Structure formats: C-alpha cells, structure tokens
Amino acid sequence: MKRHVRDSFFVVGEGVLEFDDKGEATTRQPSTAEELRRFRFSRLGPKGPRTDEETRTALATAITANVPQPDSVEPAVPAGFTYLGQFVDHDLTMDRTESQLGQDVNLDELVQGRSPALDLDSVYGRGPRDKDDQVFYAQDGVKLKVGTTTPVPFPDEGTNVPFEGFDLPRRGGTAGTAADRRLPLIPDARNDENLVVAQTHLAFIRFHNRVVDELALTGLTGTRLFRAAKELVVRHYQWMLRTDFLPRIIDQAIVDDVFTHGRRFFEVPGRYRDDSPTMPVEFSVASYRFGHSQVRDEYQWNRVFNAAGPGGIATLFALFTFTGVAGNFDPGSRTPGDLDDVNRGPLFTLPSNWIADFRRLYDFTEAERDDLVPPAETGGNVTKRIDTLLVDPLTRLPAGTFGGRGTQFREIERNLAFRNLTRASMMELATGQQIAELFCAEPLTAEQILVGDGGAVVEGLSEEQRARLVEATPLWFYVLREAEVGGGLLGPVGGRITAEVFHRAMEGSRISIVRSPYWRPTLGPDSSTFRMVDLLLFAFEGKADLLNPLGD
C-alpha cells in the first residue's frame, strides 16, 4: 500500500534524505541505480530552520481548533474542487517506476516515469500493454475497468440494487484479508483514501471510456485507439486545470503571468539544462497542502445522506469509512480505531446508498444546465476558505490515510496540521520569509502572521514562540495566512510556487498543452472552454440519472 507521505526523499543535489520514527534525519548519497530510479525532488529556496516539537504541537492545535470556519468567498468554490486538487496531487507524485525495481527499464522511461507530470499516470499507470498494469484494463485492452456497488436495503428499494460502473474496480476474490479484497484496481491506491477522491477517479475512468467510444466511431482500434484516447483525455485535463481549477485557488494575475510569460523562478528555461522536471519540496510539503484548509467536516452527499435525508448528513469520517484504503465500508464504524481494523466489515465494494450526487459537488449552472441543480433545501457544498484553519475531524485521521495501519504511533500524529508541520521541519524547509525574499515579494507583516483575518488564533504560543513565528514562519502556515489576508486565494508566495510547478509539470509531460500552444479543446461547449463540469457532463453523457443515479 502506498503511503501518503514518504519515509525518504531523493533531493537533486543533496542526496537521499531519510527519517526515522523519531523524526531524526540523515542524508546519504544514492547509488547510481537508486538515483535513476527514485522520484526526484528539488529545492526552490534555501534550507530553513527547524521548528521544535512544542511549537509544532501548539501551532497545530491552533490550526485545528474546533471553531466556526468561513466558506470560500464569492465566487464560492464548489466542494468537488477540494478533492480534484487531491486527485491532481496524486497524479503529480505518482511514480510509475516504483514496482519496476527488479526489471529492465530504458533510461527514458525511468526519467519520465518518476518525474512530476500532469499526464494522468495515476489513472493509466504504464498502460494496457504492461504485464503488471494490464490488470487495470478491460478485456479489450483499451477501456479501463469499473466496479459495481453492493446492494443495501437502507433506506429503500432504490438502493437495494447493484449499480455497475459506480464504484472503483476492486481486487475481490477470496484470498487475503478483507482489506486486501477491498483494494482498488487502480494505479494509485491513494485515490481511494476518501470517497470524494475515489468517485473523482471513477469519473476520470468514465471520461476515458467515453472518449474511447467516440473515437472508435472513426475506425480506430487497439493500440492506436488507446493512444488517441489518452492524448485527447490528457490535453483536456490539462486545459481544465489551467483555465478552471487554478483560477479558483490562485490570484488570476499570477496564473496569467506564469502561463503567458513563463516561469521566473522554478527550472527557468535557458537556465536549467535537464529536460525532466523535478518537484520542489516547497510545493510538495507546503504550498500544495493548501487544500487541507478547504475540507469540510460534513457534506450534503446524495438523497440518502444529507441534512434532511434518512441517513443524516455525511460526515468527513464517513467519507473515509466508505473506501477500501482508509475505510472498511462498514456503517457501524464510529472511531478511527474502527477503521484501523483491516478485517472489520462484511462488504467489499461501495454500498449503493453511498454513490455520489455530482450535482452537490459541482455547479452545473456554469454549463447552463439548470436541470442539474440539487434540491434547494439541502443544496450543494462549497469549500471552506483557504486560510489557517482546518476542520476538527482532521485531528483524528484514520491510519490508512498515511500508511499507518498495523503500526504504533502517538495520537498527535493523527493530527494533519502536526504532520504537515513536522514533515516540513524534518525537511528543513525554507520559511515563508525566505521564499518571499527569493521572489522579491512584500513579506507578510508581524500582525498579519500573528492575527491574520479570522483564522487561527496563536495565543497558545509563548512570547518566545510567537517571536520565532514572526521571524521564521513555517512555509505551509505562511502560505495559508497569505491566502487568508488576501481574500482566500493563494498569493505572491503560495500562488507563485503552485502556478510555476503546474506549468513545469505540463511542459514536462509527454502530452503537453504548454508545448502545443495552439491546441484547443473539442469536447466542451466551444473551442476555448473545457471545465470540470464539462468533463463530468461528457463522462456521464450529460444525463441526470448518471450524474445522480439515486435521484432526488
């Protein structure tokens, strides 16, 4: 099972950074083979000071305080984008060479396969012709497999039937533990850590399969059909990220500057010789963890699980429960400890009553589909504002979300904010002030760092800790505070890091809209528009009974 975080990082120019259970770090030089095969990280800025555990604990406690948190500001961001962001993170950090350590792989495959790229390898793996990854594909070797839900009698006969194509494909069988049988047959098992990202992954599978159906009408078959479908899917995916996802999380001026004039700080063309991208630890460990602050503690999920429904509103804990990686599909689970039990629960696929209603995760009125609006009394969901607060359930992560099942760990290690701050400290990540100086950006003031705008209250820190926080702010906290005082959008530090990494990841992909600037989408409403709602409409044939199979 893949871990959400790594026990070691290969940082170009530094070597392999390894961490023990106590958080102690060592650095060693990799062997030649290891250097070729490891996922490559880099540093955008200098090393920064470490943060002591007492300060990390106090700051994490402030960040996850159980206090009211504002929703995203106007225009409000539909909640599905939180988990689209997580899906993208897994795409960026998917290492396709990981299971090939004992096999002969050519150098080009190695370089591309363990470099960050926005090419949906978390969906496609190494393709249908790979002897290991062909298990993800249907018998025709072109389409991707889908799974079938398990009928359940609650609350009525409408859920007591199997729904083919509405769960991820799963290992099944009779061998192994219950957790083994629930594991998804997808290249990156992290996309089954919570139900929203799992249903997002399923939507991308359906998107690919629908593109295959359309292209098959042109006479393409076999390998040519698969390659043509993948290319079309990846280009539309990148266009959607560039024009729909990024402007919802980053100041539009920053996005436009990066994609119009190019990168200024990260692997700048002409100053950087290696054609294969790396991933800056400042992105992986700090700026791209902004999405943690967007997570809600409960969701209007479908007709069964909403504030007025027979099952009540869907809690964040439930969205972990009804997965095969972090959860166990058991509605009787009540605590993270229940989810840590790998053999608990009688079900091995998603119960039918937990199928997503995508109308509640995205706003289809953007595509002028007023018929795809959820009931007014329960409505849809929007993200929480990007700020320095995380919802309280993120203090109690199930062990499966960080690869901790079957291991011993302290309770504070279930706290996501503590995990983020600890990982950054172990990596000696640059501070917010150091990156602001590198970018020639106006740094946040002491008042902005300590007080912010309706976010975390750091009064629990001592005067000495507060002074250190102002002088050397952990980058993740700085990025969130910067967004908080900037209207809920990533700003000059967090936004610049994130936009430049996305640009580089698209440029470094074998299929790239950055290297093909004249390409335009063909599956949306016009030649300049392709949004996430357009992707879902295409994937689900524009039909309400597919986007919301349980009905109202």
C-alpha positions as CSV (number, residue, x, y, z in Angstrom):
1,M,0.0,0.0,0.0
2,K,1.4,3.4,-0.9
3,R,2.0,5.9,1.9
4,H,0.6,9.4,1.7
5,V,4.0,10.7,2.8
6,R,7.4,9.3,2.2
7,D,10.0,8.0,4.6
8,S,12.7,9.4,2.4
9,F,13.2,11.9,-0.4
10,F,15.7,12.0,-3.1
11,V,16.5,15.7,-3.5
12,V,18.6,16.5,-6.5
13,G,22.0,17.9,-5.4
14,E,21.6,16.8,-1.8
15,G,21.1,13.1,-1.9
16,V,18.6,10.8,-0.1
17,L,17.0,12.4,3.0
18,E,15.8,9.7,5.3
19,F,13.8,10.0,8.5
20,D,13.4,7.6,11.4
21,D,10.4,7.1,13.7
22,K,11.6,9.9,16.0
23,G,11.8,12.4,13.1
24,E,15.6,12.4,13.1
25,A,17.0,13.0,9.6
26,T,20.1,11.7,7.9
27,T,21.4,12.4,4.4
28,R,23.3,9.9,2.3
29,Q,24.5,9.7,-1.3
30,P,22.4,7.4,-3.6
31,S,23.8,4.7,-5.7
32,T,23.8,5.3,-9.5
33,A,20.8,2.9,-9.9
34,E,19.0,4.4,-7.0
35,E,19.5,7.9,-8.3
36,L,18.0,6.8,-11.7
37,R,15.0,5.1,-10.1
38,R,14.0,7.4,-7.3
39,F,11.3,10.1,-7.6
40,R,13.2,13.4,-7.9
41,F,12.6,16.3,-5.6
42,S,14.5,19.6,-5.6
43,R,14.7,22.8,-3.5
44,L,13.4,26.0,-4.9
45,G,14.8,28.1,-2.0
46,P,17.4,27.7,0.8
47,K,17.2,25.5,3.8
48,G,15.3,26.9,6.7
49,P,15.4,26.4,10.5
50,R,13.7,23.5,12.2
51,T,10.7,24.1,14.4
52,D,10.7,22.4,17.8
53,E,8.0,19.9,18.7
54,E,6.5,22.0,21.4
55,T,5.9,24.9,18.9
56,R,4.6,22.5,16.2
57,T,2.1,21.0,18.7
58,A,0.9,24.4,19.9
59,L,0.6,25.7,16.3
60,A,-1.2,22.6,15.1
61,T,-3.6,22.8,18.0
62,A,-4.4,26.4,17.0
63,I,-4.8,25.5,13.3
64,T,-7.2,22.6,14.2
65,A,-9.2,24.4,16.9
66,N,-12.8,23.4,16.9
67,V,-14.2,26.9,15.9
68,P,-16.6,28.1,13.2
69,Q,-14.8,28.4,9.8
70,P,-15.9,30.5,6.9
71,D,-16.9,29.1,3.5
72,S,-15.0,30.2,0.4
73,V,-15.7,33.8,-0.5
74,E,-17.6,34.9,-3.6
75,P,-17.4,33.4,-6.1
76,A,-17.8,30.4,-3.9
77,V,-15.8,27.3,-5.0
78,P,-17.8,24.1,-5.3
79,A,-16.6,21.5,-2.9
80,G,-15.6,19.0,-5.6
81,F,-12.5,21.1,-6.4
82,T,-11.0,20.3,-3.0
83,Y,-10.8,16.7,-4.0
84,L,-9.9,17.3,-7.6
85,G,-6.9,19.1,-6.1
86,Q,-6.1,15.9,-4.1
87,F,-6.5,13.8,-7.3
88,V,-4.1,16.1,-9.1
89,D,-1.6,15.9,-6.2
90,H,-1.6,12.1,-6.6
91,D,-1.1,12.5,-10.4
92,L,1.9,14.7,-9.9
93,T,3.5,12.4,-7.4
94,M,2.7,9.1,-8.9
95,D,5.9,7.1,-9.5
96,R,5.3,4.7,-12.4
97,T,8.7,3.0,-11.9
98,E,8.1,2.1,-8.3
99,S,7.2,-1.5,-8.9
100,Q,9.9,-2.0,-11.6
101,L,13.0,-2.0,-9.4
102,G,13.9,-5.5,-10.5
103,Q,13.1,-5.1,-14.2
104,D,14.9,-3.8,-17.2
105,V,13.5,-0.3,-18.0
106,N,15.1,2.0,-20.5
107,L,16.5,5.3,-19.3
108,D,13.9,7.5,-21.0
109,E,11.1,5.5,-19.2
110,L,12.9,5.9,-15.9
111,V,13.4,9.6,-16.3
112,Q,9.8,10.3,-17.3
113,G,8.2,7.7,-15.1
114,R,9.5,9.1,-11.8
115,S,9.3,12.8,-12.7
116,P,6.3,15.0,-11.9
117,A,4.0,15.4,-14.9
118,L,0.3,16.1,-15.4
119,D,-0.4,13.1,-17.6
120,L,-2.9,11.1,-15.6
121,D,-0.5,8.2,-14.9
122,S,-2.4,7.7,-11.7
123,V,-5.3,6.6,-13.9
124,Y,-3.3,5.0,-16.8
125,G,-0.3,3.5,-15.0
126,R,2.1,2.2,-17.5
127,G,-0.6,1.3,-20.0
128,P,-2.5,-1.8,-21.0
129,R,0.5,-3.5,-22.6
130,D,2.4,-3.6,-19.3
131,K,2.3,-7.0,-17.8
132,D,1.6,-5.7,-14.3
133,D,-0.7,-2.8,-15.1
134,Q,-2.9,-4.6,-17.6
135,V,-5.0,-5.6,-14.6
136,F,-6.5,-2.1,-14.6
137,Y,-7.9,-2.5,-18.1
138,A,-10.9,-4.2,-19.6
139,Q,-10.5,-7.3,-21.8
140,D,-10.3,-5.2,-24.9
141,G,-7.1,-3.6,-23.6
142,V,-8.4,-0.1,-24.4
143,K,-11.0,0.8,-21.8
144,L,-10.4,0.9,-18.1
145,K,-12.2,-1.3,-15.7
146,V,-15.1,-0.1,-13.5
147,G,-16.6,-1.6,-10.4
148,T,-20.1,-2.5,-9.2
149,T,-21.7,-1.3,-5.9
150,T,-23.2,-3.6,-3.3
151,P,-27.0,-3.5,-2.8
152,V,-28.1,-2.4,0.6
153,P,-31.7,-2.2,1.9
154,F,-31.3,1.2,3.6
155,P,-33.3,3.3,3.0
156,D,-35.4,1.7,0.3
157,E,-35.5,-0.5,-2.8
158,G,-33.8,2.2,-4.8
159,T,-30.5,1.4,-3.1
160,N,-31.1,-2.4,-2.8
161,V,-29.7,-3.0,-6.3
162,P,-26.2,-3.2,-7.7
163,F,-25.0,-0.2,-9.8
164,E,-22.5,-1.2,-12.4
165,G,-19.9,1.5,-13.1
166,F,-20.4,3.5,-9.9
167,D,-17.5,2.1,-7.8
168,L,-13.8,1.7,-8.5
169,P,-12.8,-1.8,-9.7
170,R,-11.6,-3.8,-6.7
171,R,-9.4,-6.9,-6.2
172,G,-12.2,-9.1,-4.8
173,G,-11.7,-12.8,-4.7
174,T,-11.5,-14.9,-1.5
175,A,-7.7,-14.7,-0.7
176,G,-6.1,-12.3,1.7
177,T,-7.6,-10.1,4.4
178,A,-10.8,-8.2,4.0
179,A,-8.7,-5.1,3.3
180,D,-6.8,-6.9,0.5
181,R,-10.1,-7.8,-1.1
182,R,-11.3,-4.2,-1.0
183,L,-8.2,-2.7,-2.5
184,P,-8.9,-0.8,-5.7
185,L,-7.6,-2.0,-9.0
186,I,-6.2,1.4,-10.0
187,P,-2.5,2.5,-10.4
188,D,-2.5,4.7,-7.3
189,A,-4.4,3.4,-4.3
190,R,-4.2,6.8,-2.6
191,N,-7.2,7.7,-4.8
192,D,-9.3,5.5,-2.6
193,E,-8.4,7.3,0.7
194,N,-11.7,9.1,0.8
195,L,-14.9,8.7,-1.0
196,V,-14.8,12.0,-2.9
197,V,-11.4,11.4,-4.4
198,A,-12.5,7.8,-5.2
199,Q,-15.6,9.0,-7.1
200,T,-13.5,11.6,-8.8
201,H,-11.1,8.9,-10.0
202,L,-14.1,6.9,-11.2
203,A,-15.3,10.0,-13.2
204,F,-11.9,10.1,-15.0
205,I,-12.2,6.4,-15.8
206,R,-15.6,7.0,-17.3
207,F,-14.3,10.1,-19.1
208,H,-11.6,7.9,-20.8
209,N,-14.1,5.2,-21.6
210,R,-16.5,7.6,-23.2
211,V,-13.7,9.2,-25.3
212,V,-12.8,5.7,-26.5
213,D,-16.4,5.1,-27.6
214,E,-16.4,8.4,-29.5
215,L,-13.0,7.7,-31.2
216,A,-14.0,4.1,-32.1
217,L,-16.6,5.6,-34.4
218,T,-13.7,6.9,-36.6
219,G,-12.4,3.4,-37.2
220,L,-9.5,3.4,-34.7
221,T,-8.9,0.1,-32.9
222,G,-6.4,-1.4,-30.5
223,T,-3.3,0.4,-29.5
224,R,-3.9,3.3,-31.9
225,L,-7.3,3.8,-30.3
226,F,-5.9,3.7,-26.8
227,R,-3.2,6.2,-27.6
228,A,-5.5,8.6,-29.3
229,A,-8.0,8.5,-26.4
230,K,-5.3,9.0,-23.8
231,E,-3.9,12.0,-25.7
232,L,-7.3,13.6,-26.0
233,V,-8.1,13.0,-22.4
234,V,-4.8,14.3,-21.0
235,R,-5.0,17.5,-23.2
236,H,-8.5,18.3,-22.0
237,Y,-7.5,17.5,-18.4
238,Q,-4.6,20.0,-18.6
239,W,-6.8,22.7,-20.2
240,M,-9.3,22.3,-17.4
241,L,-6.6,22.7,-14.8
242,R,-5.1,25.7,-16.5
243,T,-8.4,27.5,-17.1
244,D,-10.8,26.3,-14.4
245,F,-9.0,24.8,-11.4
246,L,-6.0,27.1,-10.9
247,P,-8.0,30.4,-11.2
248,R,-10.3,29.2,-8.4
249,I,-7.3,28.8,-6.0
250,I,-4.7,31.3,-7.1
251,D,-4.8,35.0,-7.8
252,Q,-5.7,35.2,-11.5
253,A,-2.9,37.7,-12.3
254,I,-0.3,35.2,-11.1
255,V,-1.8,32.4,-13.2
256,D,-2.0,34.6,-16.3
257,D,1.6,35.8,-15.8
258,V,3.0,32.3,-15.5
259,F,1.1,30.8,-18.4
260,T,1.6,33.9,-20.7
261,H,5.2,34.9,-19.9
262,G,6.6,31.6,-18.4
263,R,8.3,30.7,-15.2
264,R,10.6,33.2,-13.4
265,F,11.9,31.1,-10.5
266,F,11.4,27.3,-10.9
267,E,13.5,25.5,-13.6
268,V,13.5,28.6,-15.8
269,P,14.0,27.8,-19.5
270,G,17.5,28.7,-20.6
271,R,18.9,28.4,-17.0
272,Y,18.0,24.8,-16.5
273,R,19.5,22.1,-18.7
274,D,17.7,18.9,-17.6
275,D,14.6,18.2,-19.6
276,S,12.9,16.1,-16.9
277,P,11.1,18.1,-14.3
278,T,11.7,17.8,-10.5
279,M,9.2,18.6,-7.8
280,P,10.2,21.3,-5.3
281,V,9.8,20.3,-1.7
282,E,8.4,23.7,-1.1
283,F,5.4,22.7,-3.3
284,S,5.0,19.1,-2.1
285,V,5.4,19.8,1.6
286,A,3.9,23.3,1.9
287,S,2.2,25.3,-0.9
288,Y,0.1,22.5,-2.3
289,R,-1.2,21.4,1.1
290,F,-3.4,24.5,1.0
291,G,-6.3,22.1,0.1
292,H,-6.4,20.8,3.6
293,S,-7.9,24.0,4.7
294,Q,-10.7,23.7,2.1
295,V,-12.0,20.4,3.6
296,R,-15.5,20.5,5.2
297,D,-16.4,18.5,8.3
298,E,-19.7,17.3,6.6
299,Y,-21.2,17.2,3.2
300,Q,-24.7,17.1,1.6
301,W,-23.8,13.9,-0.3
302,N,-26.9,12.4,-2.0
303,R,-30.6,11.9,-1.4
304,V,-29.9,9.5,1.4
305,F,-27.1,11.3,3.2
306,N,-27.9,15.0,3.6
307,A,-29.2,17.2,6.4
308,A,-32.8,16.3,5.6
309,G,-32.3,12.8,4.4
310,P,-33.0,9.5,6.1
311,G,-29.3,8.8,6.8
312,G,-28.4,12.3,8.0
313,I,-25.7,14.5,6.7
314,A,-22.4,12.8,5.5
315,T,-19.6,13.4,7.9
316,L,-16.0,13.6,6.9
317,F,-15.4,10.5,8.9
318,A,-18.0,8.7,6.8
319,L,-16.2,9.7,3.6
320,F,-13.1,7.9,4.9
321,T,-15.2,4.9,6.0
322,F,-16.7,4.2,2.7
323,T,-13.4,3.5,0.9
324,G,-11.2,0.4,0.6
325,V,-7.9,2.0,1.6
326,A,-8.7,4.2,4.6
327,G,-12.0,2.6,5.4
328,N,-13.9,-0.7,5.5
329,F,-17.4,0.1,4.0
330,D,-18.9,-0.7,7.5
331,P,-21.6,1.8,8.6
332,G,-21.1,0.6,12.1
333,S,-17.6,2.2,12.3
334,R,-17.5,5.1,14.7
335,T,-13.9,5.9,15.5
336,P,-10.5,6.0,13.6
337,G,-9.6,2.8,15.6
338,D,-12.5,1.0,13.9
339,L,-11.1,1.9,10.5
340,D,-7.6,0.7,11.6
341,D,-9.1,-2.8,11.9
342,V,-8.3,-4.2,8.4
343,N,-10.8,-7.2,8.8
344,R,-13.8,-5.3,10.0
345,G,-17.0,-5.1,8.0
346,P,-18.9,-7.6,5.7
347,L,-18.9,-5.5,2.4
348,F,-16.2,-5.5,-0.2
349,T,-17.4,-2.8,-2.6
350,L,-19.1,0.6,-2.1
351,P,-22.7,0.3,-0.8
352,S,-25.2,1.6,-3.3
353,N,-26.5,4.2,-1.0
354,W,-23.1,6.0,-1.0
355,I,-22.9,6.7,-4.7
356,A,-22.0,10.4,-5.3
357,D,-24.5,13.0,-6.5
358,F,-22.2,15.1,-8.5
359,R,-24.7,18.0,-8.6
360,R,-23.8,18.6,-5.0
361,L,-20.1,18.7,-5.6
362,Y,-20.0,21.0,-8.7
363,D,-22.2,23.8,-10.1
364,F,-23.6,22.7,-13.4
365,T,-25.4,26.1,-13.9
366,E,-21.9,27.2,-15.1
367,A,-22.7,25.0,-18.2
368,E,-26.3,26.4,-18.3
369,R,-27.7,23.1,-17.0
370,D,-30.3,24.4,-14.6
371,D,-31.9,20.9,-14.6
372,L,-28.8,19.7,-12.7
373,V,-29.3,21.7,-9.6
374,P,-29.8,19.8,-6.3
375,P,-32.9,20.3,-4.1
376,A,-32.9,23.8,-2.6
377,E,-33.5,22.7,1.0
378,T,-30.2,20.8,1.2
379,G,-28.3,22.2,-1.8
380,G,-24.7,21.7,-2.8
381,N,-21.4,22.1,-1.0
382,V,-18.7,24.8,-1.3
383,T,-15.2,24.6,0.0
384,K,-14.0,26.2,3.2
385,R,-12.0,29.4,2.6
386,I,-8.2,28.9,2.1
387,D,-7.0,30.1,5.5
388,T,-5.1,28.9,8.6
389,L,-7.9,26.7,10.0
390,L,-8.5,23.0,9.4
391,V,-11.8,21.3,10.5
392,D,-11.6,19.4,13.7
393,P,-12.0,15.9,12.2
394,L,-8.6,16.3,10.6
395,T,-7.1,15.9,14.1
396,R,-8.2,12.3,14.0
397,L,-7.0,10.9,10.7
398,P,-7.6,7.2,10.1
399,A,-4.2,5.4,10.0
400,G,-4.9,4.2,6.4
401,T,-4.7,7.8,5.1
402,F,-1.0,7.9,6.0
403,G,0.0,4.2,5.6
404,G,-0.1,3.7,9.4
405,R,-2.3,0.6,9.6
406,G,-0.7,-2.0,11.8
407,T,1.9,0.4,13.2
408,Q,2.2,2.2,16.6
409,F,2.1,6.0,16.7
410,R,1.2,8.8,19.1
411,E,-2.2,10.3,19.0
412,I,-0.8,13.7,17.9
413,E,0.4,12.0,14.7
414,R,-3.2,11.7,13.6
415,N,-3.4,15.5,13.5
416,L,-2.9,16.6,9.9
417,A,-1.6,20.0,10.8
418,F,1.0,18.5,13.1
419,R,2.0,16.0,10.3
420,N,2.4,18.9,7.8
421,L,4.5,21.0,10.2
422,T,6.6,18.0,11.3
423,R,7.4,16.9,7.7
424,A,8.4,20.5,6.8
425,S,10.7,20.7,9.8
426,M,12.3,17.4,9.1
427,M,13.0,18.6,5.5
428,E,14.5,21.9,6.8
429,L,12.0,23.7,4.5
430,A,12.6,27.3,3.7
431,T,10.5,29.8,5.7
432,G,7.8,32.0,4.2
433,Q,10.1,35.0,4.6
434,Q,12.9,33.2,2.8
435,I,10.7,32.4,-0.2
436,A,9.2,35.9,-0.2
437,E,12.7,37.4,-0.4
438,L,13.6,35.0,-3.2
439,F,10.5,36.1,-5.2
440,C,11.1,39.8,-4.4
441,A,7.6,39.8,-2.8
442,E,6.5,42.0,0.0
443,P,6.5,39.8,3.1
444,L,3.6,39.5,5.5
445,T,3.8,41.8,8.5
446,A,4.1,40.6,12.1
447,E,0.4,41.5,12.6
448,Q,-0.7,39.6,9.6
449,I,1.2,36.5,10.7
450,L,0.1,36.6,14.3
451,V,-3.5,37.9,13.9
452,G,-4.5,37.2,10.3
453,D,-8.1,37.7,9.2
454,G,-10.4,35.4,11.1
455,G,-8.1,32.3,11.0
456,A,-6.0,30.5,13.6
457,V,-5.6,32.3,16.9
458,V,-2.0,31.7,18.1
459,E,-2.4,32.9,21.7
460,G,-1.5,29.5,22.9
461,L,2.1,30.1,21.8
462,S,4.6,31.6,24.3
463,E,6.0,35.0,23.7
464,E,9.3,33.4,22.6
465,Q,7.4,31.1,20.2
466,R,5.4,34.0,18.8
467,A,8.6,35.9,18.1
468,R,10.1,33.0,16.3
469,L,6.9,32.5,14.3
470,V,7.1,36.1,13.1
471,E,10.8,35.8,12.2
472,A,10.7,32.4,10.6
473,T,7.2,31.3,9.7
474,P,6.8,27.7,8.6
475,L,6.1,27.9,4.9
476,W,2.8,26.0,5.0
477,F,1.4,28.3,7.7
478,Y,2.7,31.3,5.8
479,V,1.0,30.2,2.5
480,L,-2.3,29.8,4.3
481,R,-2.0,33.1,6.2
482,E,-1.1,34.8,2.9
483,A,-4.3,33.5,1.3
484,E,-6.4,34.3,4.4
485,V,-5.4,38.0,4.3
486,G,-5.6,38.0,0.5
487,G,-9.3,37.1,0.1
488,G,-9.0,33.3,0.1
489,L,-6.7,33.0,-2.9
490,L,-3.0,31.8,-2.9
491,G,-0.9,34.9,-3.2
492,P,2.7,36.0,-4.2
493,V,4.4,33.1,-2.4
494,G,2.0,30.2,-2.4
495,G,0.4,31.1,-5.7
496,R,3.6,31.6,-7.5
497,I,5.1,28.3,-6.3
498,T,1.9,26.4,-7.2
499,A,1.4,28.0,-10.7
500,E,5.0,27.6,-11.7
501,V,5.1,23.9,-10.7
502,F,1.8,23.3,-12.7
503,H,3.3,25.0,-15.7
504,R,6.5,22.9,-15.5
505,A,4.6,19.7,-14.9
506,M,2.5,20.3,-18.1
507,E,5.6,21.3,-20.0
508,G,7.4,18.1,-18.9
509,S,4.6,15.8,-19.8
510,R,4.9,13.7,-22.9
511,I,1.4,15.1,-23.8
512,S,1.5,18.8,-23.2
513,I,-0.7,21.8,-24.0
514,V,2.2,24.1,-22.9
515,R,4.4,22.7,-25.7
516,S,1.4,22.8,-28.1
517,P,0.1,26.4,-27.5
518,Y,-2.3,26.3,-30.5
519,W,-4.2,23.2,-29.3
520,R,-7.8,23.9,-28.3
521,P,-10.4,21.7,-26.6
522,T,-13.0,19.9,-28.7
523,L,-15.2,18.2,-26.0
524,G,-16.6,21.4,-24.4
525,P,-19.2,23.9,-25.4
526,D,-16.7,25.9,-27.6
527,S,-13.0,25.9,-28.7
528,S,-11.8,27.8,-25.7
529,T,-13.9,26.2,-22.9
530,F,-13.4,23.0,-21.0
531,R,-14.2,23.0,-17.3
532,M,-14.6,20.3,-14.8
533,V,-18.4,20.4,-15.3
534,D,-17.8,19.8,-19.0
535,L,-15.6,16.8,-18.2
536,L,-18.3,15.3,-16.0
537,L,-21.1,16.1,-18.5
538,F,-19.1,14.2,-21.2
539,A,-18.1,11.4,-18.9
540,F,-21.7,10.8,-17.7
541,E,-23.3,11.5,-21.2
542,G,-25.0,14.7,-19.8
543,K,-27.6,12.5,-18.1
544,A,-29.0,13.4,-14.7
545,D,-29.6,9.7,-13.9
546,L,-25.9,9.0,-14.3
547,L,-24.6,12.1,-12.6
548,N,-27.0,11.4,-9.7
549,P,-28.2,7.7,-10.1
550,L,-30.0,7.7,-6.8
551,G,-32.3,10.5,-7.8
552,D,-33.9,13.1,-5.5
